[in-house]
Amino acid sequence: MTGRSNILLIGFMGVGKGALARELVRQEPSYYALDTDDMIESLTNTKIKKIFATAGEKAFRALEQKTADWLARNVTHAVISTGGGFYMVEGLQKIGTVVYLKADFDWIYRRITEAPNAKKKLKKRPLFQDVEKARALFKSRYEAYEKVADIVLDVTKKDTQSLARSLLKKLG
Ligand code: S3P
């Protein structure tokens, strides 16, 4: 835990970080919800997919680092959902309490592909274009997420409302 009163949600693509952030804020309105991908799109006026295609992944990671540094310096009382690779930034813990949303890959894959807007969900994620590559990326990150987390929340098959309730309880 850190001195900053933010909750930082990390985890693989499609695990439900944004949905949980919105539900946490609904249940605890003293927080404000932020999303690092949205912040980067707003900062650059460019979609994530386009940043990957034109500037490349390295440039995107640098934008994530800039976002992390700014959040650590300036933001309190926020629930911050992050892109699936944000956990790699330096100084993650300085931003707030890091909560890892843990789930198995097949559940994540079904959650994305069975959503009513599945096409859109897949299209906007450059690192989820090939399912086997995504599975390999998941495996390569699996342990790393847990290492940087203060709290691990198993989200497989759980509904967002009860997850938010139990997380708020854990955080006191
Ligand atoms: C990424 C996850 C994406 C987005 C970018 C890279 C990753 O966010 O930041 O496409 O490296 O896992 P979501 O986790 O919201 O899909």
Backbone and ligand atoms as CSV (ligand in chain L), in Angstrom:
chain,resi,resn,atom,element,x,y,z
A,1,MET,N,N,0.840,-1.200,0.000
A,1,MET,CA,C,0.000,0.000,0.000
A,1,MET,C,C,0.883,1.261,0.000
A,2,THR,N,N,0.339,2.343,-0.465
A,2,THR,CA,C,1.131,3.569,-0.523
A,2,THR,C,C,0.352,4.706,0.123
A,3,GLY,N,N,0.980,5.834,0.200
A,3,GLY,CA,C,0.329,7.003,0.769
A,3,GLY,C,C,-0.777,7.541,-0.126
A,4,ARG,N,N,-0.691,7.285,-1.414
A,4,ARG,CA,C,-1.697,7.815,-2.342
A,4,ARG,C,C,-2.954,6.956,-2.275
A,5,SER,N,N,-4.104,7.627,-2.296
A,5,SER,CA,C,-5.348,6.889,-2.073
A,5,SER,C,C,-5.985,6.389,-3.362
A,6,ASN,N,N,-5.166,6.069,-4.350
A,6,ASN,CA,C,-5.727,5.542,-5.596
A,6,ASN,C,C,-5.779,4.019,-5.570
A,7,ILE,N,N,-6.735,3.489,-6.346
A,7,ILE,CA,C,-6.796,2.043,-6.572
A,7,ILE,C,C,-6.412,1.839,-8.032
A,8,LEU,N,N,-5.402,1.009,-8.251
A,8,LEU,CA,C,-4.903,0.807,-9.610
A,8,LEU,C,C,-5.220,-0.627,-10.045
A,9,LEU,N,N,-6.032,-0.771,-11.081
A,9,LEU,CA,C,-6.430,-2.109,-11.524
A,9,LEU,C,C,-5.539,-2.565,-12.676
A,10,ILE,N,N,-4.847,-3.678,-12.465
A,10,ILE,CA,C,-3.999,-4.220,-13.526
A,10,ILE,C,C,-4.494,-5.625,-13.908
A,11,GLY,N,N,-4.047,-6.093,-15.061
A,11,GLY,CA,C,-4.422,-7.443,-15.493
A,11,GLY,C,C,-4.482,-7.521,-17.003
A,12,PHE,N,N,-4.677,-8.734,-17.491
A,12,PHE,CA,C,-4.617,-8.964,-18.935
A,12,PHE,C,C,-5.772,-8.289,-19.671
A,13,MET,N,N,-5.568,-8.084,-20.978
A,13,MET,CA,C,-6.609,-7.516,-21.841
A,13,MET,C,C,-7.921,-8.279,-21.659
A,14,GLY,N,N,-9.003,-7.540,-21.567
A,14,GLY,CA,C,-10.321,-8.159,-21.576
A,14,GLY,C,C,-10.765,-8.764,-20.247
A,15,VAL,N,N,-10.007,-8.519,-19.197
A,15,VAL,CA,C,-10.340,-9.149,-17.912
A,15,VAL,C,C,-11.465,-8.383,-17.175
A,16,GLY,N,N,-11.720,-7.160,-17.623
A,16,GLY,CA,C,-12.825,-6.389,-17.036
A,16,GLY,C,C,-12.371,-5.265,-16.104
A,17,LYS,N,N,-11.185,-4.692,-16.389
A,17,LYS,CA,C,-10.650,-3.624,-15.529
A,17,LYS,C,C,-11.537,-2.377,-15.578
A,18,GLY,N,N,-11.933,-1.981,-16.774
A,18,GLY,CA,C,-12.761,-0.779,-16.942
A,18,GLY,C,C,-14.127,-0.947,-16.301
A,19,ALA,N,N,-14.733,-2.104,-16.514
A,19,ALA,CA,C,-16.067,-2.365,-15.946
A,19,ALA,C,C,-16.005,-2.339,-14.422
A,20,LEU,N,N,-14.944,-2.938,-13.853
A,20,LEU,CA,C,-14.828,-2.951,-12.391
A,20,LEU,C,C,-14.571,-1.537,-11.859
A,21,ALA,N,N,-13.770,-0.762,-12.567
A,21,ALA,CA,C,-13.504,0.623,-12.129
A,21,ALA,C,C,-14.809,1.410,-12.064
A,22,ARG,N,N,-15.639,1.272,-13.099
A,22,ARG,CA,C,-16.914,2.007,-13.116
A,22,ARG,C,C,-17.840,1.542,-11.986
A,23,GLU,N,N,-17.845,0.245,-11.719
A,23,GLU,CA,C,-18.697,-0.276,-10.654
A,23,GLU,C,C,-18.184,0.175,-9.273
A,24,LEU,N,N,-16.870,0.216,-9.094
A,24,LEU,CA,C,-16.302,0.672,-7.817
A,24,LEU,C,C,-16.715,2.110,-7.530
A,25,VAL,N,N,-16.694,2.923,-8.573
A,25,VAL,CA,C,-17.047,4.331,-8.410
A,25,VAL,C,C,-18.551,4.494,-8.168
A,26,ARG,N,N,-19.331,3.576,-8.756
A,26,ARG,CA,C,-20.777,3.617,-8.524
A,26,ARG,C,C,-21.065,3.302,-7.046
A,27,GLN,N,N,-20.333,2.305,-6.514
A,27,GLN,CA,C,-20.554,1.924,-5.120
A,27,GLN,C,C,-19.887,2.877,-4.130
A,28,GLU,N,N,-18.834,3.525,-4.556
A,28,GLU,CA,C,-18.075,4.427,-3.670
A,28,GLU,C,C,-17.840,5.751,-4.407
A,29,PRO,N,N,-18.858,6.615,-4.422
A,29,PRO,CA,C,-18.799,7.807,-5.276
A,29,PRO,C,C,-17.733,8.841,-4.895
A,30,SER,N,N,-17.032,8.644,-3.770
A,30,SER,CA,C,-15.969,9.611,-3.461
A,30,SER,C,C,-14.757,9.416,-4.381
A,31,TYR,N,N,-14.728,8.284,-5.095
A,31,TYR,CA,C,-13.661,8.043,-6.080
A,31,TYR,C,C,-14.081,8.556,-7.456
A,32,TYR,N,N,-13.086,8.786,-8.317
A,32,TYR,CA,C,-13.341,9.130,-9.721
A,32,TYR,C,C,-12.660,8.060,-10.575
A,33,ALA,N,N,-13.302,7.657,-11.679
A,33,ALA,CA,C,-12.708,6.602,-12.520
A,33,ALA,C,C,-11.872,7.193,-13.659
A,34,LEU,N,N,-10.659,6.667,-13.805
A,34,LEU,CA,C,-9.773,7.069,-14.908
A,34,LEU,C,C,-9.304,5.806,-15.614
A,35,ASP,N,N,-8.935,5.930,-16.876
A,35,ASP,CA,C,-8.429,4.779,-17.621
A,35,ASP,C,C,-7.185,5.222,-18.394
A,36,THR,N,N,-6.078,4.497,-18.220
A,36,THR,CA,C,-4.818,4.977,-18.806
A,36,THR,C,C,-4.848,4.963,-20.343
A,37,ASP,N,N,-5.528,3.974,-20.940
A,37,ASP,CA,C,-5.628,3.980,-22.410
A,37,ASP,C,C,-6.420,5.202,-22.886
A,38,ASP,N,N,-7.512,5.508,-22.180
A,38,ASP,CA,C,-8.309,6.700,-22.543
A,38,ASP,C,C,-7.471,7.968,-22.398
A,39,MET,N,N,-6.664,8.023,-21.327
A,39,MET,CA,C,-5.828,9.208,-21.112
A,39,MET,C,C,-4.822,9.376,-22.248
A,40,ILE,N,N,-4.235,8.246,-22.673
A,40,ILE,CA,C,-3.238,8.303,-23.753
A,40,ILE,C,C,-3.898,8.706,-25.075
A,41,GLU,N,N,-5.088,8.190,-25.327
A,41,GLU,CA,C,-5.802,8.562,-26.557
A,41,GLU,C,C,-6.155,10.045,-26.528
A,42,SER,N,N,-6.515,10.521,-25.352
A,42,SER,CA,C,-6.880,11.928,-25.226
A,42,SER,C,C,-5.643,12.832,-25.379
A,43,LEU,N,N,-4.554,12.409,-24.762
A,43,LEU,CA,C,-3.300,13.179,-24.824
A,43,LEU,C,C,-2.785,13.311,-26.251
A,44,THR,N,N,-2.874,12.213,-26.993
A,44,THR,CA,C,-2.279,12.188,-28.340
A,44,THR,C,C,-3.319,12.417,-29.436
A,45,ASN,N,N,-4.600,12.416,-29.045
A,45,ASN,CA,C,-5.693,12.504,-30.016
A,45,ASN,C,C,-5.571,11.402,-31.077
A,46,THR,N,N,-5.127,10.253,-30.633
A,46,THR,CA,C,-4.906,9.123,-31.538
A,46,THR,C,C,-5.367,7.838,-30.866
A,47,LYS,N,N,-6.027,6.969,-31.603
A,47,LYS,CA,C,-6.467,5.679,-31.059
A,47,LYS,C,C,-5.246,4.785,-30.780
A,48,ILE,N,N,-5.363,3.953,-29.741
A,48,ILE,CA,C,-4.264,3.048,-29.359
A,48,ILE,C,C,-3.813,2.212,-30.570
A,49,LYS,N,N,-4.806,1.704,-31.286
A,49,LYS,CA,C,-4.507,0.865,-32.453
A,49,LYS,C,C,-3.612,1.604,-33.444
A,50,LYS,N,N,-3.899,2.892,-33.634
A,50,LYS,CA,C,-3.128,3.693,-34.584
A,50,LYS,C,C,-1.726,3.988,-34.025
A,51,ILE,N,N,-1.635,4.227,-32.726
A,51,ILE,CA,C,-0.313,4.479,-32.116
A,51,ILE,C,C,0.581,3.260,-32.357
A,52,PHE,N,N,0.032,2.062,-32.135
A,52,PHE,CA,C,0.801,0.828,-32.370
A,52,PHE,C,C,1.210,0.737,-33.840
A,53,ALA,N,N,0.276,1.049,-34.740
A,53,ALA,CA,C,0.536,0.864,-36.170
A,53,ALA,C,C,1.523,1.889,-36.721
A,54,THR,N,N,1.491,3.112,-36.198
A,54,THR,CA,C,2.349,4.151,-36.773
A,54,THR,C,C,3.622,4.382,-35.944
A,55,ALA,N,N,3.466,4.658,-34.648
A,55,ALA,CA,C,4.651,4.943,-33.818
A,55,ALA,C,C,5.284,3.667,-33.261
A,56,GLY,N,N,4.474,2.614,-33.102
A,56,GLY,CA,C,5.012,1.339,-32.608
A,56,GLY,C,C,4.808,1.139,-31.117
A,57,GLU,N,N,4.997,-0.104,-30.690
A,57,GLU,CA,C,4.738,-0.459,-29.288
A,57,GLU,C,C,5.654,0.298,-28.321
A,58,LYS,N,N,6.933,0.502,-28.730
A,58,LYS,CA,C,7.884,1.167,-27.831
A,58,LYS,C,C,7.411,2.585,-27.489
A,59,ALA,N,N,6.906,3.268,-28.503
A,59,ALA,CA,C,6.395,4.627,-28.295
A,59,ALA,C,C,5.175,4.586,-27.374
A,60,PHE,N,N,4.336,3.574,-27.547
A,60,PHE,CA,C,3.162,3.446,-26.681
A,60,PHE,C,C,3.594,3.221,-25.232
A,61,ARG,N,N,4.603,2.372,-25.031
A,61,ARG,CA,C,5.077,2.110,-23.654
A,61,ARG,C,C,5.643,3.382,-23.021
A,62,ALA,N,N,6.272,4.222,-23.833
A,62,ALA,CA,C,6.795,5.493,-23.304
A,62,ALA,C,C,5.636,6.396,-22.876
A,63,LEU,N,N,4.548,6.359,-23.623
A,63,LEU,CA,C,3.366,7.150,-23.248
A,63,LEU,C,C,2.749,6.605,-21.955
A,64,GLU,N,N,2.799,5.283,-21.791
A,64,GLU,CA,C,2.307,4.700,-20.535
A,64,GLU,C,C,3.170,5.174,-19.360
A,65,GLN,N,N,4.496,5.247,-19.580
A,65,GLN,CA,C,5.390,5.704,-18.509
A,65,GLN,C,C,5.104,7.158,-18.150
A,66,LYS,N,N,4.893,7.978,-19.173
A,66,LYS,CA,C,4.578,9.399,-18.930
A,66,LYS,C,C,3.279,9.513,-18.116
A,67,THR,N,N,2.307,8.687,-18.479
A,67,THR,CA,C,1.019,8.684,-17.786
A,67,THR,C,C,1.213,8.256,-16.325
A,68,ALA,N,N,2.010,7.213,-16.121
A,68,ALA,CA,C,2.271,6.715,-14.761
A,68,ALA,C,C,2.938,7.803,-13.907
A,69,ASP,N,N,3.930,8.475,-14.465
A,69,ASP,CA,C,4.651,9.515,-13.711
A,69,ASP,C,C,3.697,10.645,-13.326
A,70,TRP,N,N,2.837,11.008,-14.278
A,70,TRP,CA,C,1.895,12.112,-14.019
A,70,TRP,C,C,0.882,11.713,-12.939
A,71,LEU,N,N,0.372,10.489,-13.055
A,71,LEU,CA,C,-0.606,10.002,-12.068
A,71,LEU,C,C,0.009,9.991,-10.671
A,72,ALA,N,N,1.236,9.485,-10.573
A,72,ALA,CA,C,1.893,9.381,-9.264
A,72,ALA,C,C,2.090,10.757,-8.636
A,73,ARG,N,N,2.348,11.744,-9.468
A,73,ARG,CA,C,2.589,13.089,-8.941
A,73,ARG,C,C,1.311,13.850,-8.611
A,74,ASN,N,N,0.251,13.590,-9.379
A,74,ASN,CA,C,-0.888,14.518,-9.343
A,74,ASN,C,C,-2.248,13.975,-8.925
A,75,VAL,N,N,-2.426,12.666,-8.905
A,75,VAL,CA,C,-3.791,12.156,-8.748
A,75,VAL,C,C,-4.000,11.450,-7.409
A,76,THR,N,N,-5.131,11.747,-6.793
A,76,THR,CA,C,-5.572,11.012,-5.598
A,76,THR,C,C,-7.055,10.689,-5.765
A,77,HIS,N,N,-7.569,9.785,-4.934
A,77,HIS,CA,C,-9.009,9.438,-4.939
A,77,HIS,C,C,-9.532,8.978,-6.283
A,78,ALA,N,N,-8.731,8.216,-7.005
A,78,ALA,CA,C,-9.193,7.696,-8.295
A,78,ALA,C,C,-9.099,6.177,-8.318
A,79,VAL,N,N,-10.018,5.580,-9.069
A,79,VAL,CA,C,-9.882,4.165,-9.420
A,79,VAL,C,C,-9.346,4.194,-10.850
A,80,ILE,N,N,-8.174,3.634,-11.041
A,80,ILE,CA,C,-7.516,3.765,-12.346
A,80,ILE,C,C,-7.443,2.397,-13.021
A,81,SER,N,N,-8.179,2.245,-14.120
A,81,SER,CA,C,-8.029,1.013,-14.903
A,81,SER,C,C,-6.902,1.237,-15.898
A,82,THR,N,N,-6.179,0.169,-16.199
A,82,THR,CA,C,-4.959,0.323,-17.000
A,82,THR,C,C,-4.961,-0.621,-18.200
A,83,GLY,N,N,-4.124,-0.335,-19.180
A,83,GLY,CA,C,-3.915,-1.256,-20.287
A,83,GLY,C,C,-3.178,-2.488,-19.768
A,84,GLY,N,N,-3.324,-3.594,-20.474
A,84,GLY,CA,C,-2.757,-4.866,-20.012
A,84,GLY,C,C,-1.254,-4.881,-19.799
A,85,GLY,N,N,-0.529,-3.917,-20.388
A,85,GLY,CA,C,0.927,-3.901,-20.227
A,85,GLY,C,C,1.407,-2.799,-19.294
A,86,PHE,N,N,0.476,-2.070,-18.711
A,86,PHE,CA,C,0.827,-0.921,-17.855
A,86,PHE,C,C,1.602,-1.354,-16.608
A,87,TYR,N,N,1.380,-2.595,-16.189
A,87,TYR,CA,C,2.044,-3.094,-14.969
A,87,TYR,C,C,3.564,-3.012,-15.077
A,88,MET,N,N,4.074,-2.849,-16.321
A,88,MET,CA,C,5.537,-2.818,-16.521
A,88,MET,C,C,6.160,-1.447,-16.260
A,89,VAL,N,N,5.350,-0.422,-16.018
A,89,VAL,CA,C,5.933,0.912,-15.825
A,89,VAL,C,C,6.780,0.956,-14.558
A,90,GLU,N,N,7.745,1.863,-14.561
A,90,GLU,CA,C,8.542,2.062,-13.349
A,90,GLU,C,C,7.727,2.876,-12.358
A,91,GLY,N,N,7.799,2.522,-11.085
A,91,GLY,CA,C,7.123,3.297,-10.044
A,91,GLY,C,C,5.637,3.033,-9.950
A,92,LEU,N,N,5.202,1.855,-10.384
A,92,LEU,CA,C,3.774,1.493,-10.354
A,92,LEU,C,C,3.171,1.699,-8.959
A,93,GLN,N,N,3.927,1.235,-7.956
A,93,GLN,CA,C,3.433,1.277,-6.571
A,93,GLN,C,C,3.261,2.697,-6.040
A,94,LYS,N,N,3.960,3.646,-6.686
A,94,LYS,CA,C,3.853,5.043,-6.213
A,94,LYS,C,C,2.487,5.630,-6.539
A,95,ILE,N,N,1.788,4.992,-7.490
A,95,ILE,CA,C,0.487,5.543,-7.920
A,95,ILE,C,C,-0.611,5.213,-6.911
A,96,GLY,N,N,-0.577,4.006,-6.381
A,96,GLY,CA,C,-1.627,3.624,-5.445
A,96,GLY,C,C,-1.573,2.144,-5.122
A,97,THR,N,N,-2.658,1.639,-4.550
A,97,THR,CA,C,-2.749,0.225,-4.210
A,97,THR,C,C,-2.996,-0.566,-5.491
A,98,VAL,N,N,-2.100,-1.495,-5.765
A,98,VAL,CA,C,-2.170,-2.230,-7.037
A,98,VAL,C,C,-3.007,-3.501,-6.862
A,99,VAL,N,N,-4.087,-3.562,-7.631
A,99,VAL,CA,C,-4.998,-4.708,-7.551
A,99,VAL,C,C,-4.946,-5.474,-8.871
A,100,TYR,N,N,-4.556,-6.733,-8.789
A,100,TYR,CA,C,-4.444,-7.576,-9.989
A,100,TYR,C,C,-5.730,-8.373,-10.185
A,101,LEU,N,N,-6.337,-8.189,-11.325
A,101,LEU,CA,C,-7.537,-8.949,-11.683
A,101,LEU,C,C,-7.078,-10.205,-12.411
A,102,LYS,N,N,-7.190,-11.324,-11.702
A,102,LYS,CA,C,-6.643,-12.578,-12.202
A,102,LYS,C,C,-7.752,-13.451,-12.791
A,103,ALA,N,N,-7.489,-14.010,-13.970
A,103,ALA,CA,C,-8.475,-14.903,-14.589
A,103,ALA,C,C,-7.741,-15.846,-15.524
A,104,ASP,N,N,-8.390,-16.950,-15.914
A,104,ASP,CA,C,-7.698,-17.821,-16.857
A,104,ASP,C,C,-7.976,-17.375,-18.292
A,105,PHE,N,N,-7.060,-17.754,-19.168
A,105,PHE,CA,C,-7.108,-17.224,-20.530
A,105,PHE,C,C,-8.399,-17.596,-21.256
A,106,ASP,N,N,-8.865,-18.809,-21.104
A,106,ASP,CA,C,-10.060,-19.222,-21.842
A,106,ASP,C,C,-11.285,-18.412,-21.425
A,107,TRP,N,N,-11.368,-18.105,-20.155
A,107,TRP,CA,C,-12.484,-17.262,-19.678
A,107,TRP,C,C,-12.386,-15.862,-20.291
A,108,ILE,N,N,-11.177,-15.311,-20.303
A,108,ILE,CA,C,-10.965,-13.977,-20.897
A,108,ILE,C,C,-11.350,-13.994,-22.373
A,109,TYR,N,N,-10.902,-15.026,-23.060
A,109,TYR,CA,C,-11.185,-15.135,-24.503
A,109,TYR,C,C,-12.697,-15.188,-24.751
A,110,ARG,N,N,-13.381,-15.993,-23.937
A,110,ARG,CA,C,-14.847,-16.075,-24.093
A,110,ARG,C,C,-15.503,-14.747,-23.759
A,111,ARG,N,N,-15.008,-14.081,-22.721
A,111,ARG,CA,C,-15.589,-12.793,-22.313
A,111,ARG,C,C,-15.504,-11.774,-23.465
A,112,ILE,N,N,-14.389,-11.808,-24.176
A,112,ILE,CA,C,-14.231,-10.869,-25.300
A,112,ILE,C,C,-15.071,-11.309,-26.488
A,113,THR,N,N,-14.954,-12.577,-26.857
A,113,THR,CA,C,-15.584,-13.007,-28.110
A,113,THR,C,C,-17.097,-13.211,-27.992
A,114,GLU,N,N,-17.593,-13.380,-26.771
A,114,GLU,CA,C,-19.041,-13.562,-26.619
A,114,GLU,C,C,-19.754,-12.266,-26.231
A,115,ALA,N,N,-19.010,-11.171,-26.145
A,115,ALA,CA,C,-19.635,-9.877,-25.841
A,115,ALA,C,C,-20.433,-9.414,-27.062
A,116,PRO,N,N,-21.520,-8.655,-26.841
A,116,PRO,CA,C,-22.324,-8.188,-27.973
A,116,PRO,C,C,-21.500,-7.357,-28.973
A,117,ASN,N,N,-20.496,-6.632,-28.447
A,117,ASN,CA,C,-19.641,-5.812,-29.318
A,117,ASN,C,C,-18.253,-6.445,-29.509
A,118,ALA,N,N,-18.250,-7.775,-29.662
A,118,ALA,CA,C,-16.997,-8.533,-29.730
A,118,ALA,C,C,-16.047,-8.027,-30.824
A,119,LYS,N,N,-16.612,-7.733,-31.968
A,119,LYS,CA,C,-15.787,-7.299,-33.101
A,119,LYS,C,C,-14.977,-6.051,-32.740
A,120,LYS,N,N,-15.666,-5.104,-32.124
A,120,LYS,CA,C,-15.039,-3.837,-31.721
A,120,LYS,C,C,-13.972,-4.094,-30.649
A,121,LYS,N,N,-14.315,-4.964,-29.699
A,121,LYS,CA,C,-13.403,-5.274,-28.594
A,121,LYS,C,C,-12.101,-5.888,-29.115
A,122,LEU,N,N,-12.218,-6.716,-30.146
A,122,LEU,CA,C,-11.032,-7.354,-30.718
A,122,LEU,C,C,-10.246,-6.378,-31.582
A,123,LYS,N,N,-10.974,-5.641,-32.384
A,123,LYS,CA,C,-10.348,-4.743,-33.358
A,123,LYS,C,C,-9.459,-3.677,-32.713
A,124,LYS,N,N,-9.919,-3.183,-31.549
A,124,LYS,CA,C,-9.146,-2.095,-30.918
A,124,LYS,C,C,-7.896,-2.595,-30.180
A,125,ARG,N,N,-7.717,-3.934,-30.113
A,125,ARG,CA,C,-6.587,-4.472,-29.350
A,125,ARG,C,C,-5.543,-5.099,-30.268
A,126,PRO,N,N,-4.487,-4.330,-30.608
A,126,PRO,CA,C,-3.484,-4.836,-31.557
A,126,PRO,C,C,-2.798,-6.124,-31.088
A,127,LEU,N,N,-2.723,-6.337,-29.773
A,127,LEU,CA,C,-2.023,-7.534,-29.283
A,127,LEU,C,C,-2.971,-8.719,-29.085
A,128,PHE,N,N,-4.225,-8.560,-29.586
A,128,PHE,CA,C,-5.180,-9.664,-29.481
A,128,PHE,C,C,-5.700,-10.047,-30.862
A,129,GLN,N,N,-4.884,-9.846,-31.876
A,129,GLN,CA,C,-5.327,-10.150,-33.240
A,129,GLN,C,C,-5.222,-11.639,-33.542
A,130,ASP,N,N,-4.238,-12.275,-32.896
A,130,ASP,CA,C,-4.016,-13.711,-33.117
A,130,ASP,C,C,-4.165,-14.408,-31.758
A,131,VAL,N,N,-5.098,-15.329,-31.655
A,131,VAL,CA,C,-5.417,-15.906,-30.350
A,131,VAL,C,C,-4.242,-16.665,-29.736
A,132,GLU,N,N,-3.462,-17.351,-30.561
A,132,GLU,CA,C,-2.338,-18.110,-30.002
A,132,GLU,C,C,-1.227,-17.176,-29.523
A,133,LYS,N,N,-1.041,-16.065,-30.255
A,133,LYS,CA,C,-0.045,-15.072,-29.801
A,133,LYS,C,C,-0.509,-14.440,-28.489
A,134,ALA,N,N,-1.807,-14.180,-28.393
A,134,ALA,CA,C,-2.360,-13.588,-27.167
A,134,ALA,C,C,-2.193,-14.556,-25.996
A,135,ARG,N,N,-2.428,-15.854,-26.271
A,135,ARG,CA,C,-2.266,-16.860,-25.218
A,135,ARG,C,C,-0.804,-16.915,-24.736
A,136,ALA,N,N,0.132,-16.803,-25.676
A,136,ALA,CA,C,1.553,-16.825,-25.314
A,136,ALA,C,C,1.916,-15.586,-24.492
A,137,LEU,N,N,1.352,-14.451,-24.880
A,137,LEU,CA,C,1.607,-13.213,-24.129
A,137,LEU,C,C,1.055,-13.344,-22.698
A,138,PHE,N,N,-0.129,-13.924,-22.600
A,138,PHE,CA,C,-0.761,-14.162,-21.297
A,138,PHE,C,C,0.162,-15.004,-20.414
A,139,LYS,N,N,0.669,-16.086,-20.997
A,139,LYS,CA,C,1.556,-16.986,-20.229
A,139,LYS,C,C,2.815,-16.262,-19.776
A,140,SER,N,N,3.361,-15.429,-20.681
A,140,SER,CA,C,4.618,-14.749,-20.361
A,140,SER,C,C,4.427,-13.698,-19.261
A,141,ARG,N,N,3.193,-13.203,-19.094
A,141,ARG,CA,C,2.960,-12.153,-18.092
A,141,ARG,C,C,2.373,-12.683,-16.787
A,142,TYR,N,N,1.870,-13.898,-16.835
A,142,TYR,CA,C,1.048,-14.449,-15.755
A,142,TYR,C,C,1.631,-14.210,-14.357
A,143,GLU,N,N,2.908,-14.557,-14.199
A,143,GLU,CA,C,3.509,-14.436,-12.866
A,143,GLU,C,C,3.890,-13.005,-12.530
A,144,ALA,N,N,4.249,-12.260,-13.577
A,144,ALA,CA,C,4.708,-10.883,-13.358
A,144,ALA,C,C,3.611,-10.006,-12.762
A,145,TYR,N,N,2.374,-10.199,-13.216
A,145,TYR,CA,C,1.271,-9.405,-12.667
A,145,TYR,C,C,1.197,-9.598,-11.154
A,146,GLU,N,N,1.265,-10.851,-10.754
A,146,GLU,CA,C,1.107,-11.180,-9.338
A,146,GLU,C,C,2.228,-10.570,-8.495
A,147,LYS,N,N,3.419,-10.539,-9.079
A,147,LYS,CA,C,4.583,-10.029,-8.336
A,147,LYS,C,C,4.448,-8.552,-7.969
A,148,VAL,N,N,3.815,-7.777,-8.849
A,148,VAL,CA,C,3.740,-6.331,-8.575
A,148,VAL,C,C,2.465,-5.940,-7.818
A,149,ALA,N,N,1.601,-6.930,-7.539
A,149,ALA,CA,C,0.294,-6.599,-6.959
A,149,ALA,C,C,0.304,-6.572,-5.436
A,150,ASP,N,N,-0.469,-5.641,-4.861
A,150,ASP,CA,C,-0.709,-5.648,-3.412
A,150,ASP,C,C,-1.854,-6.607,-3.088
A,151,ILE,N,N,-2.829,-6.652,-3.992
A,151,ILE,CA,C,-4.014,-7.489,-3.786
A,151,ILE,C,C,-4.267,-8.276,-5.070
A,152,VAL,N,N,-4.561,-9.575,-4.934
A,152,VAL,CA,C,-4.924,-10.386,-6.096
A,152,VAL,C,C,-6.408,-10.726,-5.981
A,153,LEU,N,N,-7.145,-10.412,-7.044
A,153,LEU,CA,C,-8.589,-10.649,-7.046
A,153,LEU,C,C,-8.902,-11.656,-8.143
A,154,ASP,N,N,-9.385,-12.829,-7.743
A,154,ASP,CA,C,-9.732,-13.819,-8.766
A,154,ASP,C,C,-11.086,-13.447,-9.357
A,155,VAL,N,N,-11.097,-13.095,-10.622
A,155,VAL,CA,C,-12.340,-12.569,-11.211
A,155,VAL,C,C,-13.046,-13.583,-12.113
A,156,THR,N,N,-12.434,-14.759,-12.314
A,156,THR,CA,C,-13.026,-15.752,-13.211
A,156,THR,C,C,-14.462,-16.072,-12.802
A,157,LYS,N,N,-15.360,-15.889,-13.732
A,157,LYS,CA,C,-16.790,-16.205,-13.553
A,157,LYS,C,C,-17.488,-15.376,-12.472
A,158,LYS,N,N,-16.839,-14.341,-11.952
A,158,LYS,CA,C,-17.473,-13.559,-10.881
A,158,LYS,C,C,-18.178,-12.340,-11.476
A,159,ASP,N,N,-19.263,-11.915,-10.838
A,159,ASP,CA,C,-19.940,-10.735,-11.370
A,159,ASP,C,C,-19.328,-9.460,-10.782
A,160,THR,N,N,-19.392,-8.409,-11.596
A,160,THR,CA,C,-18.695,-7.160,-11.288
A,160,THR,C,C,-19.171,-6.527,-9.975
A,161,GLN,N,N,-20.469,-6.602,-9.717
A,161,GLN,CA,C,-20.987,-5.971,-8.495
A,161,GLN,C,C,-20.426,-6.594,-7.226
A,162,SER,N,N,-20.399,-7.936,-7.184
A,162,SER,CA,C,-19.884,-8.553,-5.952
A,162,SER,C,C,-18.364,-8.403,-5.856
A,163,LEU,N,N,-17.686,-8.358,-7.011
A,163,LEU,CA,C,-16.238,-8.119,-6.974
A,163,LEU,C,C,-15.942,-6.748,-6.364
A,164,ALA,N,N,-16.692,-5.765,-6.801
A,164,ALA,CA,C,-16.487,-4.395,-6.291
A,164,ALA,C,C,-16.748,-4.351,-4.788
A,165,ARG,N,N,-17.842,-5.003,-4.383
A,165,ARG,CA,C,-18.173,-5.027,-2.951
A,165,ARG,C,C,-17.048,-5.647,-2.130
A,166,SER,N,N,-16.541,-6.801,-2.606
A,166,SER,CA,C,-15.520,-7.468,-1.788
A,166,SER,C,C,-14.189,-6.707,-1.832
A,167,LEU,N,N,-13.898,-6.056,-2.940
A,167,LEU,CA,C,-12.653,-5.271,-2.984
A,167,LEU,C,C,-12.727,-4.072,-2.043
A,168,LEU,N,N,-13.854,-3.377,-2.027
A,168,LEU,CA,C,-13.998,-2.219,-1.144
A,168,LEU,C,C,-13.878,-2.645,0.327
A,169,LYS,N,N,-14.416,-3.807,0.610
A,169,LYS,CA,C,-14.334,-4.356,1.966
A,169,LYS,C,C,-12.857,-4.618,2.326
A,170,LYS,N,N,-12.151,-5.247,1.379
A,170,LYS,CA,C,-10.727,-5.559,1.607
A,170,LYS,C,C,-9.918,-4.288,1.857
A,171,LEU,N,N,-10.259,-3.241,1.110
A,171,LEU,CA,C,-9.500,-2.005,1.208
A,171,LEU,C,C,-9.869,-1.223,2.474
A,172,GLY,N,N,-10.959,-1.635,3.105
A,172,GLY,CA,C,-11.384,-0.979,4.351
A,172,GLY,C,C,-12.122,0.307,4.051
L,1,S3P,C1,C,-2.205,-3.834,-24.115
L,1,S3P,C2,C,-3.497,-3.784,-23.625
L,1,S3P,C3,C,-4.486,-2.809,-24.098
L,1,S3P,C4,C,-3.796,-1.545,-24.613
L,1,S3P,C5,C,-2.774,-1.910,-25.649
L,1,S3P,C6,C,-1.699,-2.861,-25.113
L,1,S3P,C7,C,-1.262,-4.862,-23.579
L,1,S3P,O1,O,-5.387,-2.468,-23.048
L,1,S3P,O2,O,-3.188,-0.847,-23.568
L,1,S3P,O3,O,-3.455,-2.481,-26.735
L,1,S3P,O4,O,-0.048,-4.717,-23.751
L,1,S3P,O5,O,-1.749,-5.831,-22.956
L,1,S3P,P1,P,-6.546,-3.448,-22.476
L,1,S3P,O6,O,-5.913,-4.268,-21.388
L,1,S3P,O7,O,-7.592,-2.534,-21.950
L,1,S3P,O8,O,-7.016,-4.267,-23.615
